[in-house]
Amino acid sequence: MKLKTLIIALVSIPMLNYAVGAKHEEFIRPAKETVEVAKATGKLILVISQSHAGTATDILENKHTSRFLDEYFVIEQQLNPDTQNLYLIYNAQEERVHRVADEPYPYELAVKIKRALNPETQYYTLLARFDHGDRSVALLEKLITGTSDAGDMGNAPRVMQAYLDTQGSPMTPSTIRLLAKHTHTSKDPGFAILMAGMDAADDVLGMGKTAEILASIIFDEAFVPYLNKKNVDLETLIESVKSTYSHKELAYLIDGMPIQFMEMREDWEGLKSALPIYLNAHGHQLSEAMRNYYSRLIES
């Protein structure tokens, strides 16, 4: 057994990890053998929880990121099909101190994992301070980054709202940039703020950028859940979205959502029928590169 890095592929885990037939993140724990190695080496424990095998291939095989992980962590891989892909960091006392959601860029992922090395940036350490009443701006700014890195959509809205409560106005340039970066769902406080102040936000972010951010969230929530459905009534779906979000700045982006949806489903026949209508109505609002791309799709 290598003392430097212990990697254990756990295809099955104890029944304790099941709750009503599903594994939950709170039950994911490092193996006893991993903890012993961590105590012997003085390293933190990195549990890579994978919904399917091979999640962490890039970061583990990249020579730079793998060297970093080997230096500071005892690594254990677990296969947990009913959970999202996560990087969970524990100390030698088996206390979880940090969490990072999976992402496809190994260097960015390594930067986020590296925050586990400093108690001032460890996600669960900061969250504990927040839960005990710390509302300092410095902590809240770090914790906003932490909720985003962790993919913790449960805590993100309340942390952001606590930060907004410390601000005189939500439309200062620094706050707008923070909201733009860390607003991921329509339930986040920033969504309604950006929606109500698109013009002011565009003054900071650039013309049309606020609508693009909001439209991306709307698409993820309204269209993406139907990607694997066999029969989807796109007309009814888009009518529902338009009735919910009737802002003129969003109109051409919402009209483009069925196009994006069909492209993701590789529905080329549907695209050839829909694209001419979309380009006729909104082609002037698209970049030249996007117009040319859609024209090539029609002709192919």
C-alpha positions in Angstrom: 0.0 0.0 0.0 1.3 3.4 -0.9 1.5 5.7 2.1 1.6 8.8 -0.1 -1.8 8.5 -1.7 -4.4 5.9 -0.8 -7.1 5.4 -3.5 -10.0 3.1 -2.7 -12.8 2.5 -5.2 -15.9 1.7 -3.1 -18.4 0.2 -5.5 -20.7 -0.7 -2.6 -20.9 1.1 0.8 -22.7 0.1 4.0 -26.5 0.3 4.2 -26.1 3.2 6.6 -25.5 5.3 3.5 -29.0 4.7 2.3 -32.0 6.7 3.3 -35.3 5.7 1.7 -33.3 3.9 -1.0 -31.0 6.8 -1.8 -27.5 7.8 -0.7 -27.2 11.2 0.8 -24.1 13.4 1.0 -24.2 13.6 4.8 -23.6 9.9 5.0 -20.5 9.9 2.8 -17.5 9.2 5.1 -13.9 8.3 4.5 -12.9 4.7 5.1 -11.1 3.7 8.3 -7.9 2.9 6.4 -8.0 6.3 4.8 -8.3 8.0 8.1 -5.3 6.0 9.5 -3.1 7.1 6.6 -4.2 10.8 7.1 -3.2 10.6 10.7 0.1 9.1 9.9 1.0 11.6 7.2 -0.7 14.8 8.7 -2.6 15.3 5.5 -6.2 16.2 4.9 -8.6 13.6 3.4 -10.1 14.2 -0.1 -13.0 11.9 -0.8 -14.0 12.0 -4.5 -17.6 11.0 -4.6 -18.6 10.0 -8.1 -22.0 9.3 -9.6 -20.2 7.2 -12.2 -16.6 5.9 -12.5 -14.1 8.2 -14.2 -15.4 11.5 -12.9 -12.0 12.6 -11.6 -9.9 11.3 -14.5 -8.7 14.7 -15.6 -7.6 16.1 -12.3 -6.0 12.9 -11.2 -4.1 12.3 -14.4 -2.9 15.9 -15.1 0.7 16.0 -13.9 0.4 19.4 -12.3 -2.9 18.9 -10.5 -2.2 15.3 -9.5 1.1 16.4 -7.9 -0.7 19.1 -5.9 -3.3 16.6 -4.7 -0.7 14.0 -3.8 1.2 16.6 -1.8 -1.6 17.7 0.5 -4.3 15.0 0.5 -4.9 11.4 1.1 -7.3 10.6 -1.8 -10.2 8.1 -1.6 -12.6 7.6 -4.5 -16.1 6.4 -3.9 -18.8 5.4 -6.3 -22.1 6.8 -5.1 -24.6 6.6 -8.0 -27.4 8.5 -6.2 -25.4 11.7 -5.4 -23.9 14.5 -7.4 -20.2 14.4 -8.2 -18.4 16.0 -5.2 -15.0 16.6 -3.8 -15.3 16.4 0.0 -12.4 17.3 2.3 -12.1 16.0 5.9 -9.5 16.5 8.6 -7.9 13.6 10.4 -10.7 13.8 13.0 -13.1 12.9 10.2 -14.7 16.4 10.4 -15.8 17.7 7.0 -14.2 21.0 6.4 -14.7 21.7 2.7 -16.7 20.8 -0.3 -16.3 21.4 -4.1 -18.8 20.5 -6.8 -17.4 18.8 -9.9 -16.4 20.9 -12.9 -14.7 20.0 -16.2 -11.6 22.2 -15.8 -8.9 20.5 -13.7 -6.9 23.7 -12.9 -10.0 25.6 -11.8 -11.1 22.5 -9.7 -7.7 22.4 -8.1 -7.9 26.1 -7.1 -11.2 25.5 -5.4 -10.0 22.4 -3.6 -6.9 24.3 -2.5 -9.1 26.6 -0.4 -9.5 23.6 2.0 -5.9 24.2 3.1 -6.8 27.5 4.8 -9.3 27.6 7.7 -10.2 31.2 6.5 -11.5 29.7 3.2 -12.7 26.3 4.2 -16.4 26.1 3.3 -17.9 24.3 6.3 -15.7 26.3 8.7 -17.1 29.5 7.2 -20.6 28.2 7.2 -20.3 27.3 10.9 -19.3 30.8 11.7 -22.2 32.1 9.7 -24.7 29.8 11.5 -23.3 31.1 14.8 -24.2 34.7 13.9 -21.1 36.1 12.1 -22.4 38.6 9.5 -19.2 40.4 8.7 -18.9 41.5 5.1 -15.5 39.8 4.8 -17.0 36.4 5.9 -20.0 36.8 3.7 -18.0 37.5 0.6 -15.9 34.4 1.1 -19.0 32.3 1.9 -20.7 33.4 -1.3 -17.7 32.1 -3.2 -17.8 29.0 -1.1 -21.5 28.2 -1.7 -20.9 28.7 -5.5 -17.8 26.4 -5.4 -19.6 23.8 -3.4 -22.7 23.9 -5.6 -24.7 24.3 -2.4 -28.0 25.7 -3.8 -29.7 25.2 -0.4 -27.5 27.7 1.5 -26.6 30.0 -1.4 -29.8 32.2 -1.2 -29.7 32.8 2.5 -26.0 33.7 2.4 -26.5 36.1 -0.5 -29.5 37.7 1.3 -27.5 38.2 4.4 -24.8 39.9 2.3 -27.4 42.1 0.6 -28.8 43.1 4.0 -25.4 44.6 4.8 -25.4 46.8 1.6 -27.1 50.2 1.3 -28.1 49.4 -2.3 -28.0 46.2 -4.3 -27.2 48.1 -7.5 -23.6 49.3 -6.7 -21.1 48.1 -9.3 -19.4 45.7 -6.9 -22.7 44.1 -5.8 -24.0 43.8 -9.4 -20.8 41.9 -10.4 -21.2 39.7 -7.3 -24.9 39.0 -8.2 -24.0 38.3 -11.8 -21.3 35.8 -10.9 -23.2 34.0 -8.1 -26.8 34.0 -9.3 -27.6 30.4 -10.5 -31.3 29.9 -10.0 -34.5 31.9 -10.2 -34.8 31.4 -6.4 -31.5 33.2 -5.7 -32.1 36.8 -4.5 -29.9 38.1 -7.3 -32.4 36.9 -10.0 -35.2 39.2 -9.0 -32.8 42.1 -8.4 -31.1 41.7 -11.8 -34.5 41.2 -13.5 -35.8 44.5 -12.0 -32.7 46.5 -12.8 -31.5 45.2 -16.1 -30.6 48.6 -17.5 -28.5 49.6 -14.4 -26.9 46.1 -14.4 -26.0 46.5 -18.1 -24.2 49.7 -17.3 -21.8 47.6 -15.3 -21.8 44.3 -17.1 -22.2 45.5 -20.7 -25.2 45.9 -23.0 -27.4 42.8 -23.0 -25.2 40.8 -20.6 -27.8 40.8 -17.8 -30.5 39.4 -20.1 -28.1 36.7 -21.2 -27.4 35.7 -17.6 -31.1 35.5 -16.7 -32.0 33.7 -19.9 -29.4 31.0 -19.2 -31.0 30.4 -15.9 -34.5 30.3 -17.4 -33.4 27.9 -20.0 -31.8 25.6 -17.5 -35.0 25.5 -15.4 -37.7 25.5 -18.1 -36.2 23.5 -21.0 -33.3 21.4 -19.8 -35.5 19.1 -17.6 -37.3 18.0 -20.9 -34.2 17.2 -22.9 -34.6 13.4 -22.4 -38.4 13.4 -22.8 -39.6 11.7 -26.0 -42.4 14.1 -26.9 -42.1 17.8 -26.0 -44.7 20.5 -26.9 -42.3 23.3 -27.5 -45.0 25.8 -28.4 -46.7 25.3 -25.0 -43.4 25.4 -23.2 -42.3 28.7 -24.8 -45.8 30.2 -24.2 -45.5 29.3 -20.5 -42.0 30.9 -20.3 -43.1 34.0 -22.1 -46.1 34.5 -19.8 -43.8 34.2 -16.7 -41.0 36.4 -18.1 -42.6 39.1 -20.3 -39.6 41.5 -20.3 -38.9 42.8 -23.8 -35.1 42.5 -23.2 -35.6 38.7 -22.9 -37.9 38.2 -25.8 -35.4 37.3 -28.5 -33.5 35.1 -26.1 -36.6 33.2 -25.1 -37.6 32.8 -28.7 -34.2 31.2 -29.2 -34.6 28.7 -26.5 -36.4 26.1 -28.7 -33.6 26.5 -31.2 -31.0 25.7 -28.4 -33.2 22.9 -27.2 -33.5 21.2 -30.6 -29.7 21.7 -31.2 -28.9 19.9 -27.9 -31.3 17.1 -28.9 -29.7 17.0 -32.4 -33.1 17.5 -34.0 -31.8 18.7 -37.3 -35.1 18.5 -39.2 -36.8 20.6 -36.5 -34.0 23.1 -36.7 -34.3 23.5 -40.5 -38.0 24.3 -40.1 -37.6 26.7 -37.1 -34.4 28.5 -37.9 -35.6 30.6 -40.9 -38.5 31.9 -38.8 -36.2 32.7 -35.9 -33.6 34.4 -38.1 -36.3 36.5 -39.9 -37.6 37.7 -36.5 -34.4 38.1 -34.5 -31.4 37.8 -36.9 -30.6 41.5 -36.5 -30.1 40.9 -32.7 -27.6 38.1 -33.2 -23.9 38.4 -33.8 -22.6 37.9 -37.4 -20.9 34.7 -36.3 -24.1 33.3 -34.8 -26.1 34.2 -37.9 -23.6 32.5 -40.1 -23.6 29.4 -37.9 -27.4 29.1 -38.1 -27.3 29.7 -41.8 -24.9 26.8 -42.2 -27.2 24.5 -40.2 -30.1 25.3 -42.5 -28.0 24.5 -45.6 -26.5 21.3 -44.2 
